[in-house]
Every structure is written in structure tokens, then in C-alpha cells.
Amino acid sequence: MALFATKSIEQIRTEQLGSAEHSLKRVLGPMNLLFLGIGAVIGTGIFVLTGQAAAANAGPAVVISMIIAGLASALAGLCYSEFASTVPVAGSAYVYAYATLGEFIAWVIGWDLILEYALGAATVAVGWSGNLSALLGEFGLQFPAALSAAPGTLVSMAGGGTVTAVFNLPAVLITIAVTALLIVGVQKSATVNSVIVVIKVGVVLLIVAGGAMFIDTSNWHPFIPRNEGTFGAYGWSGVFRGAAVVFFAYIGFDAVSTSAQEARDPQRDMPRGILGSLAVCTVLYVVVSAVMVGLVPYKALLNQPAPMVVAIDAGAVRAAGTAWAGVMHALRLLVVVGTLAGLSSVMLVMMLAQPRIFYAMANDGLLPEWARAIHPRFRTPHVTTIVTGIAVSIAAGFTGIGTLGSLVSIGTLMAFVIVSIGIIFLRRTRPDLPRPFAVPFVPALPAFSAIVSLVLMASLPWTTWERLIIWMAIGIALYFAYGARHSRLASKDLRI
């Protein structure tokens, strides 16, 4: 059993690109990839989790948290760009780890990526459900309260009083719709995503333009609230804890790399899609978060499933009696619609990425043969897309957004650490490899990227670490029970 046996870049390319029966269709151009990145990034983080981070951790300094998280993502983005242009196949960090750190680490990262993509999609579905309730409320309607949130959640009724929820049906319904779209084809999915991206970026710009006129600057003071005696409860520790939480807002750019095998010119376009989407989203995030905490006292955003709506409502109160009152009311409706559209596109990209991780793992024999099945007409991994849809539906229907969000953040940060270290290993083992895009200042920059991600991981609460440890223990057990016994690499008796 060769736990740390690696596969050459050439071998990976041959295995994934050589079989027509199991190959994906190259249909994505540079704008598709850029919009996939923006579509995945702008969503739950800015529309939902930013309010929670400000209220519980950073206060108005959530703006600094956004900058820290953006820098951490940019460092990792450089590493992903080199790998995606050098190894343009499906699988993302899983494949990169296989080429540099060996099969066992590749399995660990593949299992870990389920936390990012599948649970990430579930987190977004929960946020989508909360914003659907807000949209219905605009028209005096309410989705059945008992079916609108995770079990045990207290849902406020329009006429007063609360109901204890038993299941989040809207989150399940949006998951089913996205799953169906992804089965039909990646090009259709990318087209739908591009339309949605235009809508939600427009909404974000309207929030900035409309909300900026009604900012109460007293809400920005103190900019960094005094720490309350525990790590992460305001102060600088709260800023870093907030960065770890809002880091979820940047998750998604790496999902672009899972589509490398479906890009028409991956060597050129993958870095543009990854780094371009990060640049656009970071600027928007910093400005929007500043407007949000300027419109409303940060503690008013605590446990709000639609904090952006709360902020716009505060701005509408200050606009009352002016010519802008009607504009702010219209903006509130646009925010809800734009948020729903934005969250839909995030789900689409994350649920596009997860089946392709399974596909790559099945190609290596670490998952059963059915996981590499490709639909004969649509050329999509339809079986693993359905499996992903079922898993996301269960998680979204029965789990709260706070628990899901923290797990997604720590899982993604772990992936970033491994990818950053992988760049250093690949530079030393294959210095001759053609690199259409190369990370500068190796090994210093990838090492710094890994350290920053580790610091953000350390900022997350211990309960999140406990869940990560349990999840990884389950994954390791599965590897030795199935993956190690069926590995195609091991069957060829290859050793490093």
C-alpha cells in the first residue's frame, strides 16, 4: 500500500483526457470562467454572514476582516492559478495533492473538499430560504413557518408569536432545481450563471449608491469595539475571528479550478478567471460591508438571516419624509431579489464543483466506478451530481447556517494550506515543468499563504475543530476500508 505514492502530471493528463467515454466537454471561455468565479464568490458571505461577523466578532471593523480574508484568498488564488494552468483537468486541490504530496493526502483533501462545496452549497441554500421569506413578506405572504428553517429554530410569525421549525423546505426545493440544471449541461449552467451575476453585481452597486446617502457615521464608532474578555468577542481577536467567518464570503474562486477540463484554453484563462474574480469581489466586499455597518448599529445584525435587508430598512427610516423614501423601499425589494439570485448562482457553482471532485477520485479508483459515469447526451457527471444534490438537500433541510458556515470555512482553509504547500513540493520535484502561470517568490509566498490560512483556522472556535476532526476520521476510515484497496495507482504497484 503506497500511501504517499504520487502520479506524474503527464499521467494525470493522460488518464483524465484520454477516454472519450469518460471525458468532459470543453465549452467554457474566459468570460464564463470569470463569471463562474464571481458567481461563486458573491453570495452568502456578503449577503448573510457579514452581518453575523460584524454583530458577534468585529463590529464596524468587519471591513478590516474583509481585507484580511481577501488577502488570504489572493495568496491562495495565486497557488491555485499555477496549478490550474499547469494541470488543466477536473479535480482541483485533490488532483494537485495527488501530483505533489501523494495518494493519502489527496484523499484527505478530496474528503475535506466536501466540507467546502457540498456543505457550502447547503449553507447558501439556508441563506436562500431566509431571503425567500423576506421577499414573500414584501407582499404580505409567509411560507409555512414550521417548514422554513432548521429543526428547533424559532421562526417569527407575521402576526406576532413564534413557531418552532421542523424542516427547511425552501432550501431543499432550490437544491433540487440547481441539481436538475447541472445535469442538463455545464454550458447552460454557465449561461444562467452569467445572467445572474450581472443582476447581483448591479444590485450590489445599487446598495452602495443608495445606502451611502443615509449612513450614520456614529455607527462606525468605536471602529474596533473593546474586547469583552473572550477571544473573538470584539477587539483585534474579534477582527481575526471575523476574518475567519467572512472568509466564507471569498470561497468559490477555487471552484473555477474544478472546471479546468471544461475550459477551452485553461492554460491562459484559468488564472484570469480565478484572480480576476477575486479582484472584483474584494473591492465590492470592502465597500458594501462599510455601508452595511454604517446604516445600522452592528449588534442589530445578530442572528439575522437577511442582514442586508435590515441595513436597508434602517436607511429607509432615515429617508422617511424625503424624496428618497420611495427609492429606499424599491431598493429593499431589489436587495431581496438580488440576494436570492446571487445565492442561486453560488449554489450552482459549488454544486458544479463537488461532482467533479468525485469524478476525479473515481478515476483513480478511490470511489466506486459509478462515480465516474458521464451522461451520454449532456456529457456531465450526472450520477455524482444527483448524489451531491441529495446530500446538500439533507444538510440544508436539517442544519442551521451558523454550524454550516464555520465548517465550510475550516474545510476550505485546510484545502488552501495543502495547495500552498503543494506548490513548493512541485517546484522542487518538477522544476522543468512548463508553467503558463507561475507563482512569484517561491517558496516564500506559498509558505506565507499556508501560514495565513493556518492562522485563520486557529481563529475558529474549538467546536468547529471538533467537527472537522470527526469528519476527517470518518474519511480516513473510508480510505482504508475502500480507497486504498481499489486504488488504480496501488494496483500498478507504483512507489515513490
N, C-alpha and C positions, 0 to 999 in steps of 0.2 A: 504494500500500500504506500504510494508516493504522495504523502500529504502536501509536500511543498514542490511537487513537480510542476514545471511551467510549460506553456506552449509558446512557440515562436509566433511572432507577428504574421509571418508568411503562412504558417499552419492555420492560424485563426481565420485569415482571409480566405484560404482555400476551402476550409470546411463550411464557412457560412455563405460563401458566394458561389460555390461550385455546383450546388444541386438546384436545378430549376424547380423541382417539386417542392422544395422547402425554402425557396428564396422569396424575399420581399420585393415589392415593385418600387423602382426608383422614380419618384414623381415629384419630389419636393424641391422647389427652387429657393434662392436666398431670402426672398420676402416671406415665403412660407415658414422658413426656419426662424427668422426674426420675429414673426408674429406668433409662432408657437411659443417662443421664449417669453414674449410679453404677455401672451395669453395665459401662460402658466404662472407667471410671477404676480401680476396684478390681480388680486382676488381676496381670499380670506384674510391674509395678513394685514393689508391696508384697510379693508372694509370692516373687519371683525376684530382681529387680535390686537391691533394697535391700541384700541380703546382699553382693553384689558391690561396691557403692559403699562400704559400711562396711569391707569387708576390704581393698580396694585404695586407697581415697581418703581417707575422712573418719574412720574409726574410729567410736567412740561418737557423735561429733559429726554422724553421719548424721542425727540428729534436727534439727540446725540446717539441714542440707542440705534436709531435707523442708520446713522452714518457708520457706526461701528459694524453693524451687521452687513451693511453694503460693502465695506472694505473687506471683511472676511469672505464674503461671497465673490468679490472681484479676484482675490488671491486664488481661491479655488477655481474660479472661472478660467483663469489662465492655464491652470493644470489640465482642466477638462478640455480646453481648446486644443492643447498639444496632443492629447490622447485621441480626441475625436477626429483630428485631421490625419493622424498617423495610423490609427486603427479604425477605418470608417465602416464599422459593422454594428449590428444591433447588440445591445447588452450593456453599454455604458460602463460604469465603475466595475461591474462584475468581470467583464472581459479584460479591462485594464489590469485588474488584480491578478487574473489568471496568467497574463503575459509577464508579470513582473514579480509577484510575491508567491505564486503557487496556487494549486487547486483548493486547498483547505481555506486559505484566506479569501479566495474567490467565492467559495460557498458562503463564508461568513458575511461577506459584503452583499452577495446576492440575497441572502436571507434578511439582512439588515435593510436592504432597499425596499422590502415590503412595507417597512415602517414609513418610509418616505412616500412612496407612490400610492399604495393601496390605502393605508391609514390617512395619508394626506388627502386623498380623494374623499374619504369618509368625513374628515374634518370639514372640508369645503361643503359637502352635502348638508351637514348640520347647519353651517352658516347660511346656506341657501334656504333652508327651511325657515330659519328665523326671519330672513328678509322677505320671504313669501308672505309670512304672517303680517309683516309691516305693510306690504303692498295691499293685501286684502283689507287691512284696517283703513287704508285711504278711501275705500269705497264702502265702509261700514260693514264689512264682512269679516268673518273669523272662521278659520279652519277649525274643525273639532279639536278642542284643546287637549283632550286625552290622547290624541293621535298626532301631536305636533312637536313632541320633544322626547328626549331620552327618558326611560323609566325612572320615576322618583322626582322628576323635575316639576317644580311648581309653576304653572302657567297662569298668568293673569287673564281674567275674563274682561270683555269689553264693558260689561255692566257692573263690574266690581267683583271681588272674591277671586279665589284661585282654584285650580283643578290640578290634581296630580297626574302627570302624563304617564302613559304606559308604553308608547311606541312612537317613533318619528316617521310617520308615513310619507310626508313630502320628500324627506331625504332619500327614501327608498325609491320613490317614483322618478326623481331626477336621475338617480343612478341607473335605473332600467333604461331610461331614454338615451343617456350617454352611451351605455353599452351597445344598444342597437345601432346607433350612429357609427360607432367604431368598427363594428362588424362589417358594415356596408363598404367601408374603404377609407384609407388614410387621406387620400386626396380630397374627398368630400368633407371629411372631418376637418382638414386644414382650411378649406374654403369657408366653412361655417365659423371656424375659429377666427379667421381673419376679419370677417364681418363683425363679430362680437368684439374683437379687440378695438376696432375703430370706434364702436359705440362706447365702450367703457373708458377709453382714453379721453374721448370727448367729454364724458361725464366727470371724470377727474379734473379736467381743465375748468369745467363749469363750477365745480365745487371750490376750486381755488379762487376763481374770479368773483363768484358770488359771495362766498364765505369771508373773503379777505376784507370786504367793506364793513363787516359787522363784528370784527374781532374786538374783544375786550382785553386789552393788554394786561390788565390786572390778573387775568387767568394765567399769565406766564410767570407770575412771581409767587413764591420763590421758584426760580427755574429748576434748581435741583433741591427738592424738599429735604428737610433734615431726616436722617435715618431714624427709624423708630425702635432701634435696638436689636433688630434681627437682620441677618444677611438677606439682601434682596428687597427689603421694605424701605425704599427710597434711599437717598444718598447715592454715592458712587457705586456701591454694591448693587443698588436698585437699577442704576443705569446699565450695568453689565448684565444683570438678570433680565432687564427689559430687552437688551440686545439679543439675548438667547431666545426670548419669547418671540420677538418680532422677526427674528431670523427666519421664521416660518414664512414671512412675507416675501423673502427672496428665493424660497425654494421653488424650483421649476425650471430655472435656466439649464440645469444639468439634464433635465428631461429631453432637451433638444438633442443631446448626445445619443440618446437611445434610438433616435430616428436616423442615425448616420447611414444605415444600409438602405434607407429610402430616399436619401438626398441624391440629386443628380450630379452635383460636384462637391462632395463632402470635404475634400482637402481645402478648398477655398472658402466654402460657405459655412461650414460648421463653426469656426471661430467667430465669423461675423454674426451668426445667429446667437451664439452664447454671450459674447462680450457686448454686442450691440443692445441686446435686450436688457442686460444688466445696467448699462449706462442710462438708458431711457428711464427705466423703472426707479433707479436710485434717486434721480433728480425729482421725479414726481412724488416719491415717497416722503422725502425730506420736507418738501413744500406742503403737501397735504397734511402730514402729521402736525406741522406747526399751526396750520389753520384750524385743525380739529381741536387742539388743546387751547387755542385762542378763543374759540367760540363758546366753550363750556368748561366749567371747573372740572379738572381731571377726575376727581373722585366720583363725579356723577356718571362716569362711563363704566363703573364697576359692574361686571356680570351682565353687560348689555349685549344681546346678540346682534344688534344693528347700531353700533355706537356712532357711525357717521350720520345716521338719521337723527339721533339725539343731539348731535352738534348742530346740525342744520336747524332743528327745532329751536334751539337756543338763539340762533341767529335770526330766525323768523320772529321771535318775541321782540328782539331789539328793533326789528324792521317794522313792527306794527305801527300803523298810522302814517306810514310813509309810502311813497310811490313804489318802493321796493317790496312791499308786503306780498303782493301777488307773485312777484318774481321768486321770492324765497319759498313760497308754497309750491310753485311749479318745480323749483329746484329740488325740494324734498321728494317729490314724486319721481323726478329724474334720477335722483340718487338711489332710490329703491330699485327702479327698473334697471339702472346701470349696474348696480351691485348684483342683482340676480343674473344679468347677462355675463358679468365678469366672473362670477363664481362658476357659472356653467362652463366657461372656456377653460378655467383652471382644472375642473374635474375632467374635462375632455383630454387635456394634455397629460395629466397624471395617469388616467386610466388607459391612455395610449401607451405610456411608458412601461407600466407594470407587465403587461403580457409579453413585451419584447425582452424583458429580463428573463421571464420564464422560458421563452423561446430559446434564448442563448444558453441557458442552463440545461435545457433538454437536449440541445445539440451536442453537449458534452457528456450526456448520459447521466447527469446528476438529478434529472427529473424524468418521469416516465415518457415514453415515446409519444403519447397523445399530446403532450405539452408543446411539441414542435409542429403540430398539424397546421397546414395553411389552407384556407378556404380556396377551392379550385377556381371560383369565379372572381372573388373580391381580392384575393392574394393578401389576406390579413390573417393573423393568428387567432382565428375565431374561437377555438376551444378555450384557450387561456384567457381570452377577453371575457367569455361568459363566466369562467371561474372567478376572475377578478371582480366582475360585476356582482356576483353572489356574495363574495367576501366583503366588498365595500358596502353592500346593502345591509348586511348583518351588523357591521360595525357602526354604520351611520344610524341605523334604526334603534340601537340599544345603548349607545355610548355618548357621553356629554362632550362638548367641544374642548373644554379645558384639558381633560385627560388625553384626548386625541392629539391636540396641538403640541403638547410637551413631548409626547412620544415621537411625533414626526420630526421635531426639531433635533432631538438627540440622535435619532437614526440617521438623519441627513448629515449632521456634523461628523458622525463616525465615518460615513462614506467619504466625506471631504478629507479627513485625516488620511485614510488609506490611499486615496487617489494622489494626494500630495506626496506621500512617501513613495508611491509607485513611480512618479516622475524621476525621483533621484535614482532609484534602482535601475530604471530603463536607460537613463543616460550613462550609467556605469557599465551595464551589461551589453548595450547595443548602441555605442556612440556613433556607429556607421549608419544607423537607420535614417532614411530620408524623413525630414520633419517639415512639412509645409508651413506649420506654425510652431515656433519654439518658445518656451517659457524663458524669460531673461533671468540672469543672476542665479543660475542653478549651481549649487544646491541651496543657497541662502533663501531665495524666495519661496520655493516649495516647503522648506523646513519651517519658515515663518508662518506659512499658510496652515500647516499642520498644528503648530503651537497655538495660533489664534483660535482655531476650531476646538482644540482641547480646552482652552480657557473658557470658551462659551459653553462647552459641555459641562465643565465643572461648576458653572453658574446655575445650572438647572437643579431643582430640588432632588433630594435623595429618593423620594418615592418614584420619580421618573427613572432614576438609575436602577432601582429595584425591578421595575417593569422591563427595562432593557436587558438586564441580566437574565431574568426568567425567559424572555423571548429568545435570547441568543442560546441559552441552554437547550431549549426545545429544538432550535435549528441545528445545533451541533449533534444532538441525539439523532435527528433525522439523517444527517450526513453519514454518520457511521452505520445507521440501520439500512440506508438505501444508496445514497450517492456514492460512497466510497466503493461499494460492491458492484456498481454498474458504470463506473467512470470509464469512458472510452479511452482516456489517456492512460489510466492504470492497466486497462486490458492490453494495451500495446507495450506495457512494461517499460515505459519511458521513465527515466530518472534524471534529476538534475545533478 
